[in-house]
Amino acid sequence: MKILLLQTPVWGVYEPPFALSLLSAILKKEGEDVTAIDLNLELFDSRTAKYNSSWAIEQSFLWSDPEFVAGFFKENSEEINKHIQRILEIKPDLIGFTLNLASKLSALKYASLIKEQLPDVKIIFGGHIFFREEEGEVERILKSGLVDFIVTGEGDQAFPELVKTIKESGDFDKCLGIIYNKSGEYVRTPPRPYLKDLDSLPFLDFSQLPLDKYQRPHWLGNHLTIQMSRGCPWKCVFCGATTYWKGFRTMSGQRMYDEIAFHIKNFPDIEHIEFMDLLLNGNMRALEEFADAMIANPPKEGLRWHANAIIRPEMTPEILQKLKKSGCLRLTYGIESGSQRVLDLMKKNYRIPDADKVLKATYEAGILIKANFMFGFPGETEEDFKMTLEFLERNAKYISVAYPSFSFCVPESNSYLGENTEEFGILENSADNLYWRSMDGKNTYPERMRRWEEFSNFARGLGVDIGIGLNTSLEQHRWFNLGYYYKSIEKNEDALESFRKYLNFDPENKTILKEVRLLENSIEK
């Protein structure tokens, strides 16, 4: 059976899609004929000027707009038709798409174009959005007739079993963790138990993905992104990740080392390993075992790595010095706030004095520090915000990058915060987006932006880089989002002014040009 794995827009362009790399490895281990194509990267490389900003993470929500996606496919039909022709030449029996919220519509468009030419090909959708999908969403997708099966949980076991069941014309009701159309009835099989032994997974397969074409942040250089754990032992209320990664599981330290050594042997030009885990220090024993293995037998002289980490007392000077010796260049800590009261509201499981100690010890071990901060968490007062500034000032000499989240604070739909908006004083009809407002009217998008800008200017004044995680400029980000904010509260003249200011930086942006025309017509009427 020929299997094709696809990633459609929009997704990051800094590293290969993790799902394609993992599923390709698993299926090849089962003896399957697998091809993996990152269509997202190919479309990014061939984009025209008007779509220059469309891969910016801060504008990714545009890909959830049916009109935007339809326009993109129409204007890029020549390149997309080449993709379809290549797929026809592969002659796949089965095609798997990995989805996120922003890639769902483009995946459906590709599925439609493929089904027109290959009506008998089996199409499978999977991804985080199906771990806990919106009510009726799966049924709408299956009803379209474009998708035959949907994998609803982790795909590393469900997907290969589904492939085997299709090959053997078996009973799909026995295949756990899928949804499919059975004679007009949507059948949802029982959920599949989560994989506990991550050591059993094969090494990621990057052999068909063009590693040299992915973007390289200047400080990373030639890098490879891998994942060694799933989930998080903490339950921060703003984080939606714990709803799709059940529990916390990690590979052993030796297995982590073996994966890196394998890839360095196959890709000797790799200079840096980027861990995409939510945190690397969820299991201190595994982390120390990994460090010991890296020190005892370095896969490559001068190889460096960086990862996310949580503040915990176990991050002692001795452990941090060992991490440095193993090649750790930087750790990213989710500080979020300098107010213990706000941290408690967030259910962040650390104390401010511990953060002071860990940052100091990390710095003294010679490891660079990136500290993440958010603004406007429900209940945060001006006094709480000032405590965050004081925290930054107190630790400025230790922090290389004080990153102010460009989304400030978002009630994600799958998070406790997003599902309990009334408890946190958020207006229900404004939840699940950047522009939510508090019931008392004090916490608004412009107010969160003010704190974000004040923090950023304060950090610069202290000589601390803010390492903005934007693909567009600060000014573009400001006017783009203020435009949509004012539009959301029906202040059309303010929205129009903001969008016009945005066009000073990105004059060919088709989406914003359309917004300007609509607002001009609305105001004239």
Residue pairs with C-beta under 8 A, 6 or more apart in sequence:
1 32
1 33
1 93
1 94
1 163
1 166
1 167
2 33
2 35
2 90
2 91
2 92
2 93
2 94
3 27
3 32
3 33
3 34
3 35
3 92
3 93
3 94
3 95
3 96
3 163
4 34
4 35
4 36
4 37
4 87
4 90
4 92
4 94
4 95
4 96
5 19
5 20
5 23
5 24
5 34
5 35
5 36
5 37
5 95
5 96
5 98
6 20
6 36
6 37
6 39
6 95
6 96
6 97
6 98
6 107
6 110
7 17
7 19
7 20
7 37
7 38
7 39
7 40
7 41
7 97
7 98
7 103
8 39
8 40
8 97
8 103
8 106
8 107
8 109
8 110
9 39
9 40
9 43
9 44
9 54
9 55
9 63
9 72
9 102
9 103
9 106
10 40
10 54
10 55
10 60
10 63
10 102
10 103
10 106
11 17
11 38
11 40
11 100
11 102
11 103
12 57
13 40
13 41
13 44
13 55
13 214
13 215
14 214
14 215
14 216
14 217
14 225
15 214
15 223
15 224
15 225
15 274
15 276
16 38
16 206
16 209
16 211
16 214
16 225
17 38
17 40
17 98
17 209
18 204
18 225
18 227
18 276
19 98
19 126
19 127
19 155
20 36
20 38
20 98
20 209
21 36
21 204
21 205
21 206
21 209
22 156
22 201
22 204
22 205
23 34
23 96
23 98
23 155
23 156
23 159
24 34
24 36
24 205
24 207
24 208
25 201
25 202
25 203
25 204
25 205
26 156
26 159
26 160
26 201
26 202
27 34
27 159
27 160
27 163
28 34
28 202
28 205
29 202
30 160
30 163
30 164
32 160
32 163
35 90
35 92
35 208
36 205
36 208
36 209
37 83
37 86
37 208
38 209
38 210
39 83
39 110
40 103
41 210
41 213
41 214
42 79
42 83
43 76
43 79
43 80
44 55
45 213
46 76
46 79
47 54
47 55
47 76
48 75
48 76
49 508
50 75
50 508
50 509
50 510
51 72
51 510
52 506
52 508
53 59
53 471
53 472
53 476
53 506
53 509
54 62
54 63
54 72
55 471
56 470
56 471
56 472
57 469
57 470
57 471
58 406
58 407
58 470
58 471
58 472
58 477
58 480
58 481
59 472
59 480
60 102
61 102
62 68
62 511
63 69
63 102
63 103
63 105
63 106
64 101
64 102
64 104
64 105
65 105
65 511
66 105
68 510
68 511
69 105
69 106
69 109
70 109
71 510
72 106
73 80
73 106
73 109
80 110
80 113
83 110
84 110
84 113
84 114
84 117
87 95
87 114
87 117
87 118
88 117
88 118
92 118
92 121
93 121
93 122
94 121
94 122
94 123
94 124
94 163
94 166
95 111
95 114
95 121
95 122
95 123
95 124
96 123
96 124
96 125
96 126
96 159
97 107
97 110
97 111
97 123
97 124
97 125
97 126
97 127
98 126
98 127
98 155
99 107
99 125
99 126
99 127
99 128
99 129
99 130
100 127
100 128
100 129
101 129
103 127
104 129
107 125
108 141
108 144
108 146
108 147
111 123
111 146
111 147
112 146
114 121
114 123
115 121
115 123
115 145
115 146
122 148
122 149
122 166
123 146
123 147
123 148
123 149
124 147
124 148
124 149
124 150
124 151
124 159
124 162
125 141
125 147
125 149
125 150
125 151
126 150
126 151
126 155
126 158
126 159
128 244
129 137
130 138
130 150
130 151
130 152
130 153
131 152
131 153
131 243
131 244
132 243
132 244
132 414
133 152
134 413
138 150
138 152
138 179
138 186
138 188
139 186
141 147
141 150
142 150
142 179
142 180
142 181
142 186
143 181
148 180
148 181
149 162
149 172
149 178
149 179
149 180
150 178
150 179
150 180
151 158
151 159
151 162
151 177
151 178
152 158
152 177
152 178
152 179
152 188
152 191
153 177
153 191
153 192
153 194
154 177
154 192
154 194
154 195
154 230
156 195
156 201
157 177
157 192
157 195
158 175
158 176
158 177
158 178
158 192
161 175
161 176
162 172
162 175
162 178
164 170
165 171
165 172
165 174
165 175
172 178
172 180
172 182
172 187
172 189
173 182
173 187
173 189
174 189
175 189
176 189
176 190
176 191
176 192
176 193
177 189
177 190
177 191
177 192
178 188
178 189
179 186
179 187
179 188
179 189
180 186
180 187
181 187
194 230
194 246
194 247
194 249
195 201
195 249
196 249
198 228
198 229
198 230
198 249
198 250
198 251
198 255
199 251
199 252
199 255
201 251
203 258
203 259
203 262
203 263
204 226
204 259
204 263
206 224
206 263
206 266
206 267
207 266
211 224
211 267
216 222
216 223
220 271
220 272
220 274
221 271
221 272
222 269
222 270
222 271
222 272
223 270
223 271
223 272
223 273
223 274
224 263
224 267
224 270
224 272
224 273
224 274
225 273
225 274
225 275
225 276
226 259
226 260
226 263
226 273
226 274
226 275
226 276
227 275
227 276
227 277
228 250
228 251
228 255
228 256
228 259
228 275
228 277
228 280
229 248
229 249
229 250
229 251
229 277
229 278
229 279
229 280
229 282
229 283
230 245
230 248
230 249
230 250
230 277
231 241
231 242
231 245
231 246
231 247
231 248
231 249
231 278
231 282
232 239
232 241
232 242
232 245
232 248
232 278
232 279
232 282
232 310
233 248
233 282
234 310
234 347
234 348
234 349
235 242
235 347
235 349
235 416
236 334
236 346
236 347
236 348
237 345
237 346
237 347
237 415
237 416
237 417
237 420
238 346
238 374
238 377
238 409
238 410
238 411
238 412
238 415
238 416
238 417
239 412
239 415
240 412
240 413
240 414
240 415
240 418
241 278
243 414
243 415
244 414
245 278
248 282
248 283
250 282
250 283
250 286
251 259
251 286
252 286
252 289
253 285
253 286
253 287
253 288
253 289
253 290
253 291
253 292
253 293
254 289
254 290
254 293
256 286
256 290
256 293
257 290
257 293
257 294
257 299
260 273
260 294
260 299
260 303
260 305
261 297
261 299
263 270
264 270
264 299
264 300
264 303
265 299
268 300
270 300
270 303
271 302
271 303
271 304
272 303
272 304
272 305
272 306
272 329
273 303
273 304
273 305
273 306
273 327
274 305
274 306
274 307
275 305
275 306
275 307
275 308
277 307
277 308
278 308
279 307
279 308
279 309
279 310
280 287
280 307
280 308
280 309
281 287
281 307
281 309
281 310
281 312
281 314
281 315
282 310
284 312
284 314
284 319
287 319
287 323
288 319
288 322
290 326
291 319
291 322
291 323
291 325
291 326
291 328
292 322
292 326
294 326
294 327
295 322
295 325
295 326
298 327
303 327
304 327
304 328
304 329
305 326
305 327
305 328
305 329
306 328
306 329
306 330
306 331
306 332
306 368
307 328
307 331
307 332
308 331
308 332
308 333
308 334
309 315
309 331
309 332
309 333
310 333
310 334
310 349
310 350
311 333
311 334
311 335
311 350
311 354
311 355
311 358
312 350
312 354
312 358
313 354
313 357
313 358
315 358
315 361
315 362
316 361
317 361
317 364
317 365
320 361
320 362
320 364
320 365
320 367
321 365
323 331
323 365
323 367
324 365
324 366
324 367
328 367
329 367
329 368
330 367
330 368
330 369
330 370
330 400
331 362
331 367
331 368
331 369
331 370
332 369
332 370
332 371
332 372
332 403
333 355
333 358
333 359
333 362
333 369
333 370
333 371
333 372
334 348
334 372
335 355
335 371
335 372
335 373
335 391
336 342
336 343
336 346
336 348
336 372
336 373
336 374
336 377
337 343
337 346
337 348
337 373
337 374
337 377
337 380
337 384
337 387
337 388
337 391
338 352
338 387
338 388
338 389
338 390
338 391
338 392
339 380
339 383
339 384
339 385
339 387
339 388
340 351
340 352
341 384
342 377
342 379
342 380
342 384
343 350
343 352
345 377
345 378
345 379
346 377
347 416
352 391
355 391
355 395
356 394
356 395
359 369
359 371
359 395
359 398
359 399
360 395
360 398
362 369
362 398
363 369
363 397
363 398
363 399
368 400
368 401
369 398
369 399
369 400
369 401
370 399
370 400
370 401
370 403
370 467
371 392
371 395
371 399
371 401
371 402
371 403
372 403
372 405
373 388
373 392
373 402
373 403
373 404
373 405
373 455
374 405
374 408
374 409
375 385
375 388
375 404
375 405
375 408
375 409
375 448
375 451
375 452
375 455
376 408
376 409
376 443
376 447
376 448
376 451
377 409
378 409
378 417
378 424
378 425
378 426
378 438
378 443
379 424
379 425
380 443
385 451
385 455
388 455
389 454
389 455
389 458
392 399
392 402
392 455
392 458
392 459
392 462
392 464
393 458
393 462
396 402
396 459
396 462
396 463
396 464
399 464
400 464
400 465
401 464
401 465
401 466
401 467
402 455
402 459
402 464
402 465
402 466
402 467
403 466
403 467
403 468
403 469
404 452
404 455
404 456
404 459
404 466
404 468
405 452
405 469
406 452
406 468
406 469
406 470
406 477
407 434
408 434
408 445
408 448
408 449
408 451
408 452
409 448
410 432
410 433
410 434
410 436
411 417
411 418
411 421
411 424
411 426
411 431
411 432
411 436
412 418
412 432
413 419
413 432
417 424
418 431
418 432
421 427
421 428
421 431
421 436
422 428
425 438
425 439
425 440
425 443
426 436
426 437
426 438
426 439
427 436
427 437
427 438
427 439
430 436
430 437
430 488
433 488
434 445
434 481
434 484
434 485
435 445
435 481
435 484
435 485
435 488
435 489
436 445
437 443
437 444
437 445
438 444
445 481
445 482
445 485
446 482
446 485
449 478
449 481
449 482
456 466
456 468
459 465
459 466
460 466
468 474
470 476
470 477
472 480
472 505
472 506
473 505
475 501
475 505
476 502
476 505
476 506
479 498
479 499
479 501
479 502
479 505
480 498
480 499
480 502
480 512
482 494
482 495
482 498
483 495
483 496
483 498
483 499
483 502
483 512
483 515
484 495
485 495
486 492
486 494
486 495
486 498
487 495
487 515
487 519
492 519
492 522
492 523
493 523
495 515
495 519
496 516
496 519
496 520
496 523
499 512
499 515
499 516
499 519
500 516
502 509
502 512
503 509
503 512
503 513
503 516
506 512
